[in-house]
Amino acid sequence: MSYEAQQVKKSKEHNMYVIDKAVQKANDKKVRSFSSNDSIAIESDKDLYNALHKMKYKIEGTYVNGQWKITTIYYDKYNFEFNFKQMFTGNNKLGWAAANL
């Protein structure tokens, strides 16, 4: 597993907003499997925020032997468009400046 994948896996957004949300929804519906697509912004880690700010993902889960088996696939398209205003007014000026350079 790549460094980036490990960081995403450790992120608050991956665990709380992707995994926990999907499992809770499946448990509420009392289903044994699920699949969904959505997007997420990783903001809890500055490196991920700069590199993978808005990612799409697909999550699938199957309930086997008393536990959920989860597969999550994230995908992102690099977008290096110049954003002059964000460089000087955003929350992460240094990150935006580095990305724009």
All heavy atoms as an XYZ file, in Angstrom:
836
protein
N       0.847     -1.173      0.000
C       0.000      0.000      0.000
C       0.895      1.239      0.000
O       1.835      1.328      0.769
C      -0.903     -0.021      1.241
C      -1.876      1.120      1.299
S      -2.932      1.143      2.777
C      -3.802     -0.387      2.626
N       0.589      2.189     -0.869
C       1.397      3.405     -0.984
C       1.266      4.272      0.274
O       0.322      4.136      1.056
C       0.964      4.216     -2.202
O      -0.313      4.792     -1.971
N       2.206      5.182      0.436
C       2.175      6.129      1.552
C       0.873      6.927      1.538
O       0.230      7.102      2.560
C       3.381      7.072      1.466
C       3.307      8.229      2.426
C       3.604      8.051      3.766
C       2.905      9.492      1.993
C       3.512      9.106      4.670
C       2.817     10.546      2.877
C       3.113     10.352      4.213
O       3.011     11.395      5.098
N       0.487      7.386      0.353
C      -0.732      8.189      0.229
C      -1.958      7.388      0.628
O      -2.839      7.883      1.335
C      -0.890      8.714     -1.201
C       0.165      9.703     -1.623
C       1.483      9.066     -2.080
O       1.587      7.806     -2.102
O       2.401      9.815     -2.406
N      -2.025      6.133      0.186
C      -3.160      5.274      0.537
C      -3.208      5.047      2.045
O      -4.293      5.049      2.648
C      -3.072      3.953     -0.204
N      -2.041      4.872      2.667
C      -2.000      4.692      4.119
C      -2.513      5.935      4.839
O      -3.241      5.838      5.829
C      -0.576      4.382      4.571
C      -0.096      3.018      4.159
C       1.369      2.796      4.516
O       1.933      3.501      5.354
N       1.984      1.834      3.870
N      -2.136      7.112      4.330
C      -2.578      8.365      4.957
C      -4.094      8.541      4.814
O      -4.754      8.983      5.743
C      -1.837      9.555      4.363
C      -0.358      9.560      4.658
C      -0.056      9.441      6.138
O       0.352      8.378      6.605
N      -0.274     10.482      6.882
N      -4.631      8.214      3.643
C      -6.082      8.297      3.455
C      -6.770      7.341      4.416
O      -7.753      7.693      5.078
C      -6.489      7.994      1.993
C      -7.996      7.828      1.869
C      -5.999      9.099      1.067
N      -6.257      6.142      4.530
C      -6.851      5.122      5.400
C      -6.865      5.580      6.855
O      -7.777      5.253      7.608
C      -6.085      3.812      5.263
C      -6.746      2.645      5.947
C      -6.010      1.354      5.654
C      -6.680      0.190      6.339
N      -5.978     -1.067      6.085
N      -5.862      6.351      7.270
C      -5.774      6.847      8.650
C      -6.620      8.106      8.880
O      -6.834      8.503     10.016
C      -4.325      7.197      8.996
C      -3.413      6.019      9.101
C      -2.003      6.529      9.407
C      -0.965      5.454      9.320
N       0.392      5.979      9.554
N      -7.064      8.749      7.831
C      -7.723     10.048      7.969
C      -9.078      9.948      8.658
O      -9.784      8.949      8.568
C      -7.900     10.718      6.607
O      -8.942     10.098      5.887
N      -9.410     11.023      9.334
C     -10.704     11.124     10.014
C     -11.846     10.996      9.016
O     -12.841     10.327      9.272
C     -10.774     12.472     10.739
C     -12.131     12.793     11.344
C     -12.122     14.114     12.080
C     -12.092     15.268     11.121
N     -12.209     16.578     11.754
N     -11.682     11.616      7.862
C     -12.756     11.600      6.864
C     -13.025     10.188      6.352
O     -14.178      9.779      6.205
C     -12.419     12.522      5.690
C     -12.416     13.987      6.045
C     -11.100     14.478      6.650
O     -10.163     13.671      6.837
O     -11.014     15.663      6.959
N     -11.968      9.438      6.077
C     -12.132      8.060      5.590
C     -12.865      7.220      6.635
O     -13.818      6.518      6.320
C     -10.770      7.440      5.278
C     -10.813      5.969      5.035
N     -11.290      5.425      3.867
C     -10.458      4.927      5.826
C     -11.223      4.107      3.942
N     -10.714      3.785      5.119
N     -12.429      7.308      7.867
C     -12.991      6.461      8.920
C     -14.365      6.900      9.382
O     -15.266      6.072      9.534
C     -12.021      6.388     10.101
C     -10.800      5.581      9.753
O     -10.901      4.400      9.489
N      -9.649      6.228      9.696
N     -14.562      8.183      9.591
C     -15.835      8.663     10.139
C     -16.898      8.905      9.078
O     -18.060      8.588      9.281
C     -15.605      9.960     10.925
C     -14.806      9.759     12.189
S     -14.465     11.322     13.037
C     -16.114     11.872     13.435
N     -16.507      9.493      7.966
C     -17.505      9.933      6.995
C     -17.721      8.957      5.847
O     -18.719      9.040      5.163
C     -17.134     11.307      6.438
C     -16.943     12.333      7.528
C     -15.763     13.045      7.644
C     -17.941     12.562      8.461
C     -15.577     13.970      8.660
C     -17.759     13.485      9.484
C     -16.583     14.184      9.574
O     -16.401     15.090     10.578
N     -16.790      8.062      5.622
C     -16.955      7.083      4.556
C     -17.328      5.731      5.161
O     -18.427      5.234      4.963
C     -15.686      6.972      3.682
C     -15.846      5.876      2.648
C     -15.409      8.303      2.995
N     -16.424      5.146      5.936
C     -16.648      3.809      6.487
C     -17.811      3.803      7.489
O     -18.797      3.078      7.313
C     -15.374      3.264      7.171
C     -14.197      3.227      6.208
C     -15.648      1.896      7.795
C     -14.302      2.211      5.109
N     -17.696      4.594      8.538
C     -18.720      4.572      9.593
C     -20.104      4.921      9.056
O     -21.094      4.294      9.426
C     -18.349      5.523     10.727
C     -17.137      5.065     11.520
O     -16.690      3.913     11.308
O     -16.626      5.853     12.343
N     -20.159      5.912      8.191
C     -21.445      6.343      7.615
C     -22.082      5.222      6.796
O     -23.272      4.945      6.919
C     -21.212      7.584      6.758
C     -22.434      8.173      6.136
C     -22.030      9.452      5.388
C     -22.824      9.629      4.134
N     -22.380     10.787      3.357
N     -21.284      4.555      5.966
C     -21.810      3.482      5.113
C     -22.254      2.281      5.942
O     -23.311      1.700      5.694
C     -20.759      3.062      4.096
N     -21.455      1.912      6.931
C     -21.798      0.771      7.782
C     -23.050      1.072      8.604
O     -23.944      0.226      8.730
C     -20.601      0.374      8.683
C     -21.030     -0.601      9.767
C     -19.486     -0.215      7.840
N     -23.129      2.278      9.157
C     -24.310      2.654      9.943
C     -25.580      2.607      9.094
O     -26.618      2.109      9.523
C     -24.133      4.052     10.550
C     -25.281      4.467     11.450
C     -25.405      3.565     12.668
O     -24.419      3.281     13.332
N     -26.608      3.104     12.957
N     -25.476      3.106      7.882
C     -26.609      3.092      6.966
C     -27.048      1.654      6.655
O     -28.231      1.337      6.666
C     -26.230      3.828      5.681
C     -27.375      4.156      4.777
C     -26.856      5.019      3.623
C     -27.953      5.442      2.707
N     -27.463      6.289      1.611
N     -26.074      0.776      6.409
C     -26.387     -0.634      6.134
C     -27.004     -1.305      7.359
O     -27.980     -2.053      7.241
C     -25.123     -1.374      5.696
N     -26.447     -1.027      8.538
C     -26.996     -1.602      9.772
C     -28.420     -1.119     10.019
O     -29.281     -1.901     10.431
C     -26.103     -1.276     10.966
C     -24.809     -2.050     10.971
O     -24.717     -3.125     10.374
N     -23.791     -1.509     11.616
N     -28.667      0.172      9.782
C     -30.017      0.720      9.960
C     -31.022      0.049      9.039
O     -32.170     -0.185      9.419
C     -30.027      2.231      9.721
C     -29.307      3.005     10.818
O     -28.998      2.411     11.882
O     -29.028      4.196     10.600
N     -30.580     -0.260      7.821
C     -31.457     -0.905      6.835
C     -31.503     -2.427      7.013
O     -32.251     -3.101      6.317
C     -30.977     -0.591      5.416
C     -31.174      0.841      5.015
C     -30.715      1.028      3.580
C     -30.996      2.428      3.094
N     -30.624      2.573      1.677
N     -30.628     -2.929      7.921
C     -30.537     -4.369      8.176
C     -30.222     -5.171      6.916
O     -30.818     -6.208      6.653
C     -31.818     -4.878      8.841
C     -32.084     -4.266     10.199
C     -33.337     -4.826     10.812
C     -33.754     -4.289     12.128
N     -33.127     -3.399     12.908
N     -29.264     -4.655      6.143
C     -28.819     -5.350      4.933
C     -27.456     -5.989      5.204
O     -26.742     -5.584      6.113
C     -28.739     -4.408      3.712
C     -30.121     -3.881      3.357
C     -27.775     -3.257      3.944
N     -27.106     -6.980      4.416
C     -25.845     -7.710      4.574
C     -24.785     -7.292      3.558
O     -23.662     -7.791      3.595
C     -26.082     -9.214      4.454
C     -26.982     -9.773      5.517
C     -26.232     -9.861      6.802
N     -27.035    -10.527      7.828
C     -26.601    -10.752      9.025
N     -25.404    -10.381      9.380
N     -27.373    -11.344      9.912
N     -25.142     -6.395      2.645
C     -24.152     -5.886      1.695
C     -24.599     -4.508      1.218
O     -25.787     -4.164      1.286
C     -23.974     -6.828      0.510
O     -25.155     -6.921     -0.231
N     -23.645     -3.737      0.748
C     -23.946     -2.408      0.223
C     -22.880     -1.994     -0.770
O     -21.781     -2.540     -0.797
C     -24.063     -1.368      1.348
C     -22.787     -1.143      2.104
C     -21.838     -0.245      1.637
C     -22.529     -1.816      3.281
C     -20.657     -0.035      2.330
C     -21.353     -1.614      3.981
C     -20.414     -0.716      3.505
N     -23.213     -1.006     -1.565
C     -22.286     -0.409     -2.521
C     -22.765      1.013     -2.780
O     -23.964      1.234     -2.975
C     -22.269     -1.209     -3.820
O     -21.403     -0.596     -4.757
N     -21.853      1.961     -2.768
C     -22.243      3.341     -3.075
C     -21.045      4.120     -3.610
O     -19.895      3.727     -3.444
C     -22.823      4.036     -1.841
O     -21.845      4.191     -0.842
N     -21.358      5.238     -4.247
C     -20.365      6.170     -4.789
C     -20.642      7.545     -4.215
O     -21.794      7.909     -4.023
C     -20.479      6.267     -6.314
C     -20.201      4.955     -6.988
O     -19.124      4.421     -6.880
N     -21.198      4.424     -7.675
N     -19.574      8.304     -3.990
C     -19.742      9.667     -3.494
C     -18.411     10.385     -3.676
O     -17.501      9.874     -4.324
C     -20.164      9.645     -2.033
C     -20.937     10.892     -1.618
O     -20.911     11.904     -2.351
O     -21.571     10.864     -0.547
N     -18.293     11.551     -3.082
C     -17.014     12.260     -3.087
C     -16.759     12.808     -1.699
O     -17.679     12.944     -0.884
C     -17.017     13.390     -4.122
O     -17.964     14.354     -3.774
N     -15.494     13.106     -1.426
C     -15.112     13.586     -0.107
C     -13.906     14.509     -0.236
O     -13.088     14.347     -1.136
C     -14.791     12.409      0.844
C     -14.653     12.904      2.278
C     -13.568     11.650      0.393
C     -14.676     11.785      3.295
N     -13.819     15.455      0.665
C     -12.642     16.321      0.768
C     -11.890     15.919      2.027
O     -12.467     15.863      3.101
C     -13.064     17.779      0.843
N     -10.628     15.595      1.877
C      -9.787     15.260      3.028
C      -9.196     16.566      3.536
O      -8.392     17.191      2.855
C      -8.658     14.283      2.640
C      -9.215     13.010      2.012
C      -7.766     13.994      3.836
C      -9.850     12.045      2.946
N      -9.593     16.985      4.719
C      -9.121     18.253      5.258
C      -8.354     18.089      6.562
O      -7.744     19.030      7.034
C     -10.296     19.208      5.450
C     -10.959     19.544      4.124
C     -12.097     20.536      4.252
O     -12.344     21.037      5.360
O     -12.743     20.805      3.234
N      -8.365     16.906      7.143
C      -7.709     16.707      8.441
C      -6.195     16.564      8.317
O      -5.489     16.645      9.312
C      -8.291     15.480      9.140
O      -8.087     14.315      8.371
N      -5.686     16.362      7.122
C      -4.254     16.208      6.883
C      -3.851     17.185      5.784
O      -4.381     17.127      4.684
C      -3.974     14.757      6.458
C      -2.511     14.506      6.162
O      -2.047     14.974      5.097
O      -1.846     13.847      6.966
N      -2.923     18.104      6.088
C      -2.551     19.162      5.125
C      -1.985     18.606      3.832
O      -2.282     19.099      2.752
C      -1.540     20.132      5.757
C      -2.123     20.984      6.842
C      -3.031     22.041      6.281
C      -3.460     22.997      7.376
N      -4.619     23.763      7.037
N      -1.140     17.555      3.913
C      -0.588     16.977      2.687
C      -1.686     16.406      1.808
O      -1.691     16.601      0.596
C       0.435     15.889      3.006
C       1.741     16.447      3.535
O       2.014     17.641      3.278
O       2.477     15.706      4.194
N      -2.616     15.682      2.413
C      -3.727     15.112      1.639
C      -4.628     16.215      1.101
O      -5.131     16.124     -0.008
C      -4.538     14.137      2.489
C      -3.834     12.855      2.884
C      -4.739     12.023      3.789
C      -3.428     12.056      1.670
N      -4.833     17.242      1.904
C      -5.666     18.363      1.463
C      -5.099     18.982      0.194
O      -5.823     19.261     -0.755
C      -5.759     19.419      2.566
C      -6.545     20.638      2.160
C      -7.926     20.645      2.262
C      -5.915     21.776      1.672
C      -8.657     21.765      1.887
C      -6.631     22.894      1.301
C      -8.008     22.878      1.412
O      -8.734     23.979      1.027
N      -3.790     19.157      0.158
C      -3.159     19.767     -1.016
C      -3.129     18.808     -2.208
O      -3.303     19.229     -3.344
C      -1.730     20.209     -0.684
C      -1.718     21.394      0.245
O      -2.600     22.230      0.196
N      -0.744     21.447      1.118
N      -2.902     17.540     -1.957
C      -2.734     16.583     -3.051
C      -4.051     15.986     -3.534
O      -4.229     15.755     -4.722
C      -1.801     15.461     -2.608
N      -4.963     15.718     -2.628
C      -6.179     14.968     -2.957
C      -7.408     15.647     -2.367
O      -8.251     14.992     -1.769
C      -6.085     13.538     -2.387
C      -4.889     12.716     -2.820
C      -4.772     11.466     -1.961
C      -5.001     12.352     -4.290
N      -7.504     16.940     -2.511
C      -8.542     17.679     -1.788
C      -9.948     17.146     -2.029
O     -10.686     16.897     -1.100
C      -8.477     19.160     -2.122
C      -9.514     19.957     -1.411
N      -9.542     20.039     -0.038
C     -10.575     20.645     -1.853
C     -10.582     20.774      0.319
N     -11.213     21.158     -0.760
N     -10.331     16.961     -3.252
C     -11.680     16.471     -3.548
C     -11.568     15.182     -4.340
O     -11.193     15.192     -5.496
C     -12.453     17.513     -4.348
C     -13.760     17.879     -3.740
C     -14.467     18.911     -4.574
C     -15.637     19.451     -3.799
N     -16.315     20.495     -4.502
N     -11.908     14.072     -3.696
C     -11.776     12.771     -4.343
C     -13.150     12.125     -4.488
O     -14.017     12.312     -3.655
C     -10.926     11.831     -3.497
C      -9.528     12.270     -3.282
S      -8.599     11.028     -2.374
C      -9.427     11.023     -0.802
N     -13.279     11.334     -5.522
C     -14.454     10.490     -5.661
C     -14.094      9.134     -5.082
O     -12.924      8.769     -5.028
C     -14.847     10.353     -7.132
C     -15.320     11.664     -7.715
C     -15.741     11.498     -9.144
C     -16.203     12.850     -9.671
N     -16.662     12.770    -11.040
N     -15.108      8.419     -4.612
C     -14.825      7.093     -4.086
C     -15.985      6.140     -4.328
O     -17.112      6.557     -4.565
C     -14.491      7.125     -2.584
C     -15.645      7.496     -1.689
C     -16.541      6.527     -1.225
C     -15.846      8.804     -1.285
C     -17.594      6.861     -0.398
C     -16.890      9.157     -0.456
C     -17.765      8.179     -0.016
O     -18.811      8.516      0.806
N     -15.651      4.862     -4.274
C     -16.638      3.796     -4.322
C     -16.379      2.926     -3.112
O     -15.223      2.582     -2.829
C     -16.509      2.969     -5.597
C     -17.514      1.841     -5.664
C     -17.404      1.074     -6.957
C     -18.508      0.015     -6.990
N     -18.545     -0.683     -8.266
N     -17.420      2.600     -2.380
C     -17.279      1.742     -1.207
C     -18.239      0.564     -1.340
O     -19.374      0.741     -1.779
C     -17.517      2.519      0.108
C     -17.294      1.607      1.316
C     -18.884      3.161      0.139
C     -17.244      2.339      2.634
N     -17.739     -0.602     -1.000
C     -18.552     -1.817     -1.009
C     -18.311     -2.542      0.300
O     -17.193     -2.567      0.807
C     -18.162     -2.720     -2.174
C     -18.430     -2.101     -3.520
C     -17.982     -2.986     -4.683
O     -17.164     -3.907     -4.461
O     -18.455     -2.747     -5.802
N     -19.364     -3.136      0.830
C     -19.232     -3.889      2.064
C     -20.098     -5.132      2.042
O     -21.181     -5.131      1.458
N     -19.602     -6.179      2.692
C     -20.343     -7.422      2.848
C     -20.165     -7.893      4.285
O     -19.049     -7.890      4.812
C     -19.799     -8.512      1.887
O     -19.826     -8.005      0.553
C     -20.645     -9.771      1.961
N     -21.271     -8.273      4.899
C     -21.247     -8.757      6.275
C     -20.982    -10.254      6.266
O     -21.771    -11.035      5.759
C     -22.583     -8.443      6.946
C     -22.569     -8.563      8.443
C     -21.938     -7.610      9.215
C     -23.197     -9.629      9.076
C     -21.937     -7.700     10.599
C     -23.205     -9.732     10.448
C     -22.567     -8.763     11.205
O     -22.568     -8.866     12.574
N     -19.800    -10.669      6.811
C     -19.381    -12.062      6.785
C     -18.908    -12.467      8.182
O     -18.059    -11.790      8.770
C     -18.223    -12.266      5.774
C     -17.751    -13.712      5.779
C     -18.613    -11.826      4.386
N     -19.458    -13.565      8.681
C     -19.032    -14.113      9.982
C     -18.991    -13.067     11.093
O     -18.030    -12.980     11.854
C     -17.665    -14.793      9.860
C     -17.690    -15.980      8.928
O     -18.691    -16.691      8.838
N     -16.604    -16.185      8.212
N     -20.017    -12.243     11.154
C     -20.131    -11.283     12.251
C     -19.347    -10.001     12.106
O     -19.272     -9.216     13.050
N     -18.755     -9.758     10.942
C     -18.050     -8.484     10.765
C     -18.157     -8.010      9.322
O     -18.377     -8.783      8.404
C     -16.584     -8.592     11.185
C     -15.763     -9.575     10.392
C     -14.334     -9.646     10.928
O     -13.988     -9.003     11.903
N     -13.505    -10.425     10.287
N     -17.991     -6.708      9.142
C     -18.050     -6.104      7.817
C     -16.703     -6.225      7.119
O     -15.666     -5.903      7.700
C     -18.441     -4.638      7.912
C     -19.896     -4.443      8.169
C     -20.481     -4.146      9.368
C     -20.944     -4.544      7.219
N     -21.838     -4.066      9.213
C     -22.159     -4.301      7.900
C     -21.000     -4.830      5.858
C     -23.392     -4.321      7.267
C     -22.232     -4.846      5.221
C     -23.401     -4.598      5.924
N     -16.726     -6.687      5.890
C     -15.554     -6.683      5.011
C     -15.764     -5.511      4.057
O     -16.734     -5.494      3.295
C     -15.440     -7.986      4.206
C     -15.386     -9.230      5.064
C     -14.073     -9.320      5.798
C     -14.022    -10.634      6.562
N     -12.867    -10.778      7.389
N     -14.870     -4.537      4.114
C     -15.037     -3.278      3.389
C     -13.945     -3.113      2.336
O     -12.773     -3.331      2.615
C     -14.959     -2.074      4.345
C     -15.939     -2.217      5.515
C     -15.152     -0.764      3.603
C     -17.376     -2.031      5.172
N     -14.343     -2.686      1.148
C     -13.398     -2.290      0.109
C     -13.754     -0.867     -0.301
O     -14.909     -0.575     -0.604
C     -13.501     -3.210     -1.125
O     -13.229     -4.546     -0.721
C     -12.524     -2.780     -2.202
N     -12.753     -0.004     -0.289
C     -12.962      1.386     -0.688
C     -11.939      1.743     -1.759
O     -10.752      1.490     -1.585
C     -12.790      2.336      0.510
O     -13.600      1.881      1.585
C     -13.206      3.744      0.151
N     -12.419      2.320     -2.839
C     -11.540      2.765     -3.916
C     -11.708      4.275     -4.059
O     -12.826      4.757     -4.245
C     -11.889      2.069     -5.244
C     -11.722      0.558     -5.102
C     -11.022      2.626     -6.377
C     -12.263     -0.226     -6.269
N     -10.598      4.998     -3.952
C     -10.605      6.441     -4.147
C      -9.956      6.759     -5.478
O      -9.000      6.109     -5.880
C      -9.799      7.143     -3.047
C     -10.472      7.133     -1.707
C     -10.206      6.137     -0.782
C     -11.370      8.130     -1.363
C     -10.815      6.128      0.459
C     -11.987      8.126     -0.127
C     -11.703      7.131      0.778
O     -12.309      7.121      1.997
N     -10.474      7.770     -6.142
C      -9.819      8.223     -7.360
C      -9.947      9.727     -7.459
O     -10.899     10.333     -6.986
C     -10.345      7.500     -8.602
C     -11.841      7.417     -8.732
C     -12.533      8.259     -9.585
C     -12.571      6.475     -8.005
C     -13.905      8.175     -9.707
C     -13.943      6.393     -8.125
C     -14.605      7.243     -8.981
O     -15.968      7.161     -9.094
N      -8.903     10.315     -8.021
C      -8.815     11.765     -8.091
C      -8.136     12.142     -9.400
O      -7.301     11.402     -9.916
C      -7.984     12.287     -6.909
C      -7.977     13.788     -6.835
O      -9.059     14.392     -6.863
O      -6.885     14.370     -6.743
N      -8.489     13.282     -9.912
C      -7.878     13.800    -11.132
C      -7.043     15.018    -10.739
O      -7.548     15.941    -10.105
C      -8.978     14.205    -12.118
C      -8.483     14.817    -13.382
C      -9.672     15.155    -14.276
C      -9.277     16.084    -15.376
N     -10.421     16.509    -16.164
N      -5.761     14.969    -11.075
C      -4.915     16.123    -10.782
C      -5.414     17.330    -11.557
O      -5.704     17.257    -12.726
C      -3.455     15.852    -11.174
C      -2.736     14.961    -10.211
C      -2.372     13.680    -10.579
C      -2.425     15.403     -8.931
C      -1.704     12.857     -9.692
C      -1.762     14.590     -8.041
C      -1.406     13.318     -8.429
O      -0.749     12.503     -7.565
N      -5.502     18.440    -10.859
C      -5.956     19.676    -11.470
C      -5.014     20.776    -10.996
O      -5.086     21.225     -9.867
C      -7.395     19.978    -11.039
C      -7.905     21.253    -11.647
O      -7.184     21.944    -12.342
N      -9.143     21.575    -11.378
N      -4.136     21.193    -11.859
C      -3.158     22.208    -11.495
C      -3.505     23.575    -12.068
O      -2.626     24.360    -12.376
C      -1.760     21.778    -11.961
C      -1.227     20.607    -11.202
C      -1.110     19.373    -11.810
C      -0.863     20.740     -9.888
C      -0.618     18.291    -11.111
C      -0.364     19.662     -9.170
C      -0.249     18.441     -9.791
N      -4.798     23.855    -12.193
C      -5.154     25.164    -12.722
C      -4.719     26.246    -11.741
O      -4.775     26.084    -10.529
C      -6.651     25.250    -13.023
C      -7.542     25.287    -11.812
C      -9.015     25.244    -12.174
O      -9.357     24.698    -13.234
O      -9.805     25.755    -11.384
N      -4.285     27.351    -12.264
C      -3.779     28.459    -11.464
C      -4.940     29.133    -10.733
O      -5.953     29.455    -11.320
C      -3.068     29.463    -12.377
C      -2.376     30.552    -11.628
C      -1.192     30.293    -10.966
C      -2.909     31.824    -11.585
C      -0.540     31.295    -10.277
C      -2.264     32.833    -10.896
C      -1.079     32.570    -10.244
N      -4.779     29.327     -9.445
C      -5.816     29.957     -8.637
C      -5.157     31.064     -7.816
O      -4.817     30.888     -6.656
C      -6.501     28.931     -7.739
C      -7.730     29.493     -7.064
O      -7.805     30.698     -6.812
N      -8.677     28.640     -6.771
N      -4.969     32.217     -8.434
C      -4.265     33.339     -7.818
C      -4.959     33.814     -6.543
O      -4.328     34.027     -5.512
C      -4.163     34.482     -8.825
C      -3.292     35.617     -8.358
C      -1.908     35.507     -8.417
C      -3.859     36.766     -7.860
C      -1.105     36.542     -7.983
C      -3.062     37.809     -7.426
C      -1.685     37.697     -7.488
N      -6.277     33.962     -6.583
C      -7.020     34.454     -5.422
C      -6.853     33.517     -4.230
O      -6.632     33.961     -3.111
C      -8.503     34.602     -5.775
C      -9.329     35.132     -4.641
C     -10.792     35.276     -5.028
C     -11.596     35.753     -3.838
N     -13.021     35.788     -4.124
N      -6.952     32.211     -4.453
C      -6.836     31.239     -3.369
C      -5.462     31.285     -2.710
O      -5.328     31.057     -1.520
C      -7.115     29.831     -3.895
C      -7.247     28.785     -2.810
C      -8.516     28.919     -1.992
O      -9.551     29.289     -2.509
N      -8.438     28.642     -0.718
N      -4.431     31.631     -3.510
C      -3.068     31.715     -2.971
C      -2.962     32.742     -1.852
O      -2.170     32.583     -0.929
C      -2.069     32.095     -4.068
C      -1.583     30.942     -4.888
S      -0.503     31.463     -6.240
C       0.764     32.407     -5.430
N      -3.765     33.797     -1.914
C      -3.621     34.889     -0.955
C      -4.788     35.032      0.018
O      -4.689     35.768      0.981
C      -3.422     36.210     -1.706
C      -2.148     36.220     -2.490
C      -2.161     36.014     -3.857
C      -0.927     36.386     -1.858
C      -0.981     35.995     -4.583
C       0.257     36.367     -2.574
C       0.228     36.174     -3.937
N      -5.878     34.314     -0.218
C      -7.034     34.500      0.651
C      -7.521     33.211      1.303
O      -8.333     33.253      2.205
C      -8.220     35.102     -0.133
O      -8.572     34.196     -1.185
C      -7.878     36.454     -0.701
N      -7.046     32.058      0.866
C      -7.551     30.787      1.376
C      -6.986     30.413      2.734
O      -6.098     31.073      3.273
N      -7.515     29.328      3.296
C      -7.071     28.835      4.594
C      -5.667     28.255      4.539
O      -4.972     28.218      5.533
C      -8.028     27.748      5.100
C      -9.384     28.311      5.423
O      -9.509     29.476      5.743
N     -10.407     27.490      5.331
N      -5.256     27.788      3.388
C      -3.968     27.107      3.262
C      -3.132     27.795      2.186
O      -2.837     27.227      1.153
C      -4.217     25.630      2.923
C      -2.944     24.828      2.948
O      -1.939     25.262      3.480
N      -2.996     23.653      2.361
N      -2.749     29.034      2.439
C      -2.064     29.853      1.437
C      -0.777     29.205      0.933
O      -0.507     29.186     -0.253
C      -1.768     31.235      2.008
C      -3.018     32.039      2.327
C      -2.633     33.331      3.053
C      -3.821     34.067      3.561
N      -4.445     33.458      4.734
N       0.021     28.668      1.843
C       1.284     28.075      1.457
C       1.058     26.861      0.552
O       1.739     26.690     -0.463
C       2.090     27.674      2.687
C       3.465     27.059      2.419
C       4.356     28.023      1.639
C       4.125     26.666      3.731
N       0.104     26.036      0.889
C      -0.205     24.854      0.080
C      -0.680     25.230     -1.312
O      -0.254     24.647     -2.299
N      -1.573     26.222     -1.387
C      -2.074     26.655     -2.698
C      -0.950     27.286     -3.518
O      -0.847     27.086     -4.723
C      -3.223     27.642     -2.535
C      -4.522     26.951     -2.349
C      -5.187     26.791     -1.167
C      -5.315     26.303     -3.338
N      -6.327     26.078     -1.358
C      -6.439     25.773     -2.683
C      -5.167     26.109     -4.702
C      -7.432     25.064     -3.372
C      -6.144     25.408     -5.376
C      -7.264     24.901     -4.719
N      -0.097     28.067     -2.856
C       1.024     28.685     -3.573
C       1.949     27.612     -4.139
O       2.360     27.686     -5.295
C       1.805     29.613     -2.641
N       2.252     26.589     -3.328
C       3.116     25.506     -3.806
C       2.476     24.758     -4.970
O       3.138     24.464     -5.958
C       3.403     24.543     -2.659
N       1.187     24.491     -4.884
C       0.489     23.781     -5.956
C       0.480     24.616     -7.234
O       0.655     24.085     -8.336
C      -0.935     23.439     -5.537
N       0.299     25.917     -7.097
C       0.237     26.787     -8.255
C       1.606     27.004     -8.893
O       1.694     27.272    -10.080
C      -0.398     28.130     -7.907
C      -1.899     28.025     -7.794
O      -2.528     27.338     -8.594
N      -2.471     28.669     -6.807
N       2.661     26.893     -8.099
C       4.001     27.038     -8.670
C       4.328     25.828     -9.517
O       4.997     25.869    -10.489
C       5.038     27.208     -7.570
C       4.960     28.551     -6.834
C       5.943     28.560     -5.681
C       5.272     29.697     -7.793
